[in-house]
Each structure stands twice: as structure tokens, then as C-alpha cells.
Amino acid sequence: MTQPNMRYEMMEKGIFIDPMINMQRIGNLVRQLRPVKTEHELIRIGADADGGYLVPNDLSGLKACFSPGVDNIASFEQHMHSLGVDSHLADYSVDEVPQGTIVKSFIRKFLGANSIAEFISLDDWVNESEPTAKTDDLILQMDIEGGEYDTLLACSKETLDKFRIMVIEFHSTETWSQGDFFKIVESTFQKLLLTHAIVHLHPNNAVGIVNMNGFLAPRVFEITMIKRTRARIQGFAELPHPLDRGNISHLPDLQLPESWR
């Protein structure tokens, strides 16, 4: 363990050192993230690379897609448009949506825990953009570069219930090894798993695997979830899925460490 004096000396130099948590705690959480199989087959929406995701084929009757985090392409949103579901987009880091993209709306805001300055909460965004949306009316596709934890933890159950399907990219898994932050991670997944079941998990091959004191984890991974009330669980899903594709097309797709499968 880091000696207290050394720790404070490093803090004076702008470096924070903290002991890592017991990796068994992360292992216990990861076991809860193992995807399950349901009666809904998975289909690929979007590109055969970054921006494409696997979702359960339970899209009939969806009212809108919420897609925070805007890239220079919008293959997921365009594919959803072709299926009759238009998207609300949000991102403070860009001035407009990619050229030629058909959307319901665009708001120049980051998603966050509270609506303040350049941030908007998921509750406020949904209520303002789809005020008549009811349970199971919506789909969420979220890639907000690490802002997902506080955004989801602050979101009300009423709003989460409106999302029939959620596709979320989780970032910076290496930070889970810090005790105080891992409490936030645990709480985030505990909240999501109360109402939604994970049906797919795919590691992002752009940033590789991190070794946390012997526990291997993808630094970034995507999960797909469906409302538990809309699916019958039929055991665990097999990974990888035949429709999986590497986010970076010229690199080999990343294989999940055994502890994640």
C-alpha cells in the first residue's frame, strides 16, 4: 500500500495515487453483465464498423430514437430513419448534424446529470423532445465519452422506463479500480439491471485491453439492453455474435477476456 507521506508528496506534484480495489469486486460485477438470450433475434443497425450496433428485433411501434454523442457519420440514425424511427441528437462539441442526416431535432448540449450551462439531463431532454412518450416508446443509443455514468445514475426510473431498448458505450474501465468511482459504476449498473436485461456486449477494438492487477478488461465496451417486461430470458447468449464487427475496420476485432464470457 502507498505510504501516506509519499501519497501526499505526489499530490503536491499534481499526481493522485490510490490503492486499487479488490479485483473480486469487479469480477462480481462483470458476472452480472453477461448477456442473456431472448426470443428476439439480434440485428445490426448502422455501419459494419464504428457507429453500428446490435439490437433486438423488437422495433415495431417505436416513437423516436435518442442519440447523444454526434460523430461525423450517423449510420445508426439513418438506418433507424429507413425503418420509420427518426432521431433526436445532442452534442455540444459540434455545431450541426452530419450533412444529409435526417433527424427529428438537434440540440447543442452535452448530456449530463443536471441541466446547467452546456449540459442537459436525460430527463429534461426526453420530456422536452417527446413530451407524450410512454413506457417502451423509445430507443436510446448513447456514446458520450465517459459521461454515461453520472447521466444514467441521475436519470429517473420514469424516463428509463420509456426506453424499450438501450445501446450504451461504457468508457475508461481502468477507472473502475478506484474504490470511490467503482461505487458509482456499481450503482449505475444496479439501477439499469432492475428494469433492463443485457442481450449483447461487444468490446471496442480501438483502445484494447487493460490489465488491472491480473484482471483483464476491455477499456471501452458496448452493451445492448431490452426492457425485462418485453423479453423472455432463455439462458445465456453466445459471444462473440456472428454480426459483431470491429469498430476500427482495419484492425482485428477484440476478443473478450474469458472472465467476461
C-alpha positions in Angstrom: 0.0 0.0 0.0 1.2 3.5 -0.8 2.7 5.2 2.3 0.7 8.3 3.4 3.7 10.6 3.2 4.5 9.5 -0.3 0.9 9.9 -1.3 0.7 13.5 -0.1 4.1 14.3 -1.7 2.8 13.1 -5.0 -0.4 15.1 -4.6 1.7 18.3 -4.2 3.1 17.5 -7.6 -0.3 17.0 -9.2 -0.4 13.2 -9.1 -3.1 11.3 -7.2 -2.3 7.8 -6.1 -4.9 5.5 -4.5 -4.8 1.7 -3.8 -6.7 -0.4 -6.2 -9.8 -2.2 -5.0 -10.0 -6.0 -4.7 -10.5 -7.2 -8.2 -13.0 -9.8 -7.0 -15.5 -6.9 -6.7 -15.1 -6.1 -10.4 -15.3 -9.8 -11.2 -18.6 -10.0 -9.3 -20.0 -7.0 -11.3 -18.8 -8.4 -14.6 -20.6 -11.7 -14.0 -23.8 -9.6 -13.8 -23.1 -8.2 -17.2 -23.1 -11.5 -19.0 -25.6 -11.2 -21.9 -28.7 -13.3 -22.0 -30.6 -14.8 -24.9 -34.2 -13.9 -25.5 -36.9 -14.7 -28.2 -35.8 -11.5 -30.1 -33.0 -12.2 -32.6 -30.3 -9.5 -32.8 -30.0 -7.4 -35.9 -27.3 -5.0 -36.9 -28.3 -1.3 -37.2 -25.8 1.1 -38.8 -22.4 0.6 -40.3 -20.3 -2.6 -40.4 -17.8 -0.7 -38.2 -17.9 2.1 -35.6 -21.4 3.5 -35.4 -23.2 0.2 -36.0 -24.7 -1.8 -33.1 -26.6 -5.0 -32.5 -30.2 -4.5 -31.2 -33.1 -6.9 -30.6 -35.5 -7.1 -33.4 -38.3 -5.5 -31.4 -38.6 -2.2 -33.1 -42.2 -2.1 -34.2 -44.1 0.9 -32.7 -41.1 2.8 -31.6 -41.8 6.6 -31.5 -38.3 8.0 -31.5 -34.6 7.4 -31.0 -32.5 9.5 -28.7 -28.8 9.6 -29.8 -26.5 11.7 -27.7 -22.9 12.0 -29.0 -22.7 13.1 -32.6 -19.9 11.9 -34.9 -19.1 12.8 -38.5 -21.3 10.0 -39.6 -24.7 8.9 -38.5 -25.2 5.5 -39.9 -27.3 4.2 -37.0 -29.7 7.2 -37.1 -30.0 7.0 -40.9 -30.7 3.2 -40.7 -33.3 3.9 -38.0 -34.9 6.6 -40.2 -35.2 4.0 -43.0 -37.1 1.8 -40.5 -39.5 4.7 -39.8 -37.9 5.8 -36.5 -36.4 9.3 -36.5 -33.8 10.5 -34.0 -33.2 13.4 -31.6 -29.4 14.2 -31.4 -27.4 16.1 -28.8 -23.8 17.2 -28.6 -22.2 20.4 -27.5 -18.9 19.7 -29.4 -20.4 20.1 -32.9 -22.4 22.8 -34.5 -24.7 20.6 -36.6 -25.6 17.1 -37.5 -23.6 15.3 -40.3 -24.6 16.6 -43.7 -27.5 14.8 -45.3 -28.7 13.2 -42.0 -32.4 13.3 -41.4 -33.3 13.9 -37.7 -36.2 14.9 -35.6 -34.2 17.5 -33.7 -30.6 18.5 -32.7 -29.7 20.3 -29.5 -26.2 21.7 -29.0 -25.8 20.4 -25.5 -23.8 17.7 -23.7 -25.8 15.1 -21.8 -25.1 15.2 -18.0 -26.5 14.8 -14.6 -28.1 18.3 -14.5 -29.4 20.8 -16.9 -27.0 23.7 -16.5 -24.9 25.8 -18.9 -23.9 23.5 -21.8 -25.4 20.4 -20.2 -28.9 18.9 -20.3 -30.2 15.9 -18.2 -31.7 12.9 -19.9 -34.9 13.6 -18.1 -35.2 17.1 -19.4 -34.2 16.2 -22.9 -36.7 13.4 -23.2 -39.5 15.4 -21.6 -38.9 18.4 -23.9 -38.4 16.5 -27.1 -41.0 13.7 -26.7 -43.5 15.0 -24.0 -46.1 12.4 -24.9 -43.8 9.4 -24.9 -44.9 6.5 -22.8 -43.4 3.3 -21.5 -41.5 1.4 -24.2 -41.9 4.1 -26.8 -38.2 5.0 -27.2 -34.8 3.7 -28.0 -31.5 5.1 -26.7 -28.1 5.0 -28.4 -25.6 6.7 -26.2 -21.9 7.3 -26.7 -20.8 10.3 -24.6 -17.2 9.5 -23.8 -17.4 8.7 -20.1 -20.4 10.9 -19.2 -22.7 7.9 -19.2 -22.2 7.0 -15.5 -23.5 10.2 -13.9 -26.0 10.8 -16.7 -27.7 7.4 -16.1 -27.4 7.5 -12.3 -29.2 10.8 -12.2 -31.9 9.8 -14.6 -35.3 9.0 -13.2 -36.9 5.5 -13.4 -39.8 7.1 -15.2 -37.6 8.2 -18.0 -35.6 4.9 -18.2 -38.9 3.0 -18.4 -39.7 4.9 -21.7 -36.6 3.2 -23.4 -37.6 -0.2 -24.7 -34.0 -0.7 -25.9 -30.8 1.0 -24.8 -27.4 0.8 -26.5 -24.7 2.3 -24.4 -21.0 2.6 -24.8 -19.1 2.4 -21.4 -15.7 4.0 -21.2 -12.5 4.0 -19.1 -12.9 0.6 -17.5 -9.5 1.1 -15.8 -11.0 3.8 -13.6 -13.2 1.1 -12.0 -10.2 0.0 -10.0 -10.5 3.2 -7.9 -12.8 2.5 -4.9 -14.9 5.6 -4.8 -15.5 5.6 -8.6 -16.4 1.9 -8.5 -19.2 2.7 -6.2 -20.7 4.9 -8.9 -20.2 2.1 -11.5 -21.9 -0.5 -9.3 -24.8 1.8 -8.6 -25.2 2.6 -12.3 -25.4 -1.0 -13.4 -27.6 -1.9 -10.4 -30.1 0.7 -11.5 -30.1 -0.3 -15.2 -30.4 -4.0 -14.4 -33.5 -3.5 -12.3 -35.6 -2.8 -15.4 -33.5 -3.9 -18.4 -31.6 -7.1 -19.3 -28.3 -7.1 -21.2 -28.7 -9.0 -24.5 -25.3 -8.1 -26.1 -21.8 -7.0 -25.1 -19.0 -6.1 -27.5 -15.6 -4.7 -26.8 -14.3 -1.7 -28.7 -11.2 -2.7 -30.6 -9.9 0.9 -30.8 -8.3 1.0 -27.4 -7.6 -2.6 -26.4 -7.4 -4.5 -23.1 -6.3 -3.2 -19.7 -4.7 -5.4 -17.1 -5.8 -4.4 -13.6 -3.7 -6.3 -11.2 -4.3 -9.5 -13.2 -8.0 -8.8 -14.1 -8.3 -8.2 -17.8 -11.0 -5.9 -19.2 -11.8 -4.0 -22.4 -11.1 -0.4 -21.9 -14.3 0.5 -23.8 -17.3 -1.7 -24.5 -20.8 -1.5 -25.8 -23.9 -3.1 -24.3 -27.4 -3.6 -25.6 -30.3 -3.8 -23.2 -34.0 -4.5 -23.6 -36.9 -4.0 -21.1 -37.3 -7.1 -19.0 -41.1 -6.8 -19.5 -40.7 -7.3 -23.2 -38.4 -10.4 -23.3 -38.3 -13.9 -22.0 -34.8 -14.9 -21.0 -33.7 -18.2 -22.5 -30.3 -18.7 -21.0 -27.0 -17.0 -21.7 -26.1 -15.6 -25.1 -23.1 -16.8 -27.0 -20.2 -14.4 -27.6 -19.0 -13.2 -30.0 -22.1 -12.8 -32.1 -21.8 -13.5 -35.9 -22.9 -9.9 -36.6 -20.1 -8.4 -34.5 -17.7 -6.1 -36.4 -14.6 -4.3 -35.2 -15.1 -0.6 -34.5 -11.9 0.1 -36.4 -12.4 -1.9 -39.6 -8.7 -2.3 -40.4 -7.9 -3.8 -37.0 -8.8 -7.3 -35.8 -12.0 -7.4 -33.7 -11.2 -7.5 -30.0 -12.0 -10.7 -28.2 -13.5 -10.5 -24.7 -11.3 -11.9 -21.9 -12.5 -15.2 -20.6 -13.7 -13.7 -17.3 -16.3 -11.7 -19.3 -17.7 -14.7 -21.2 
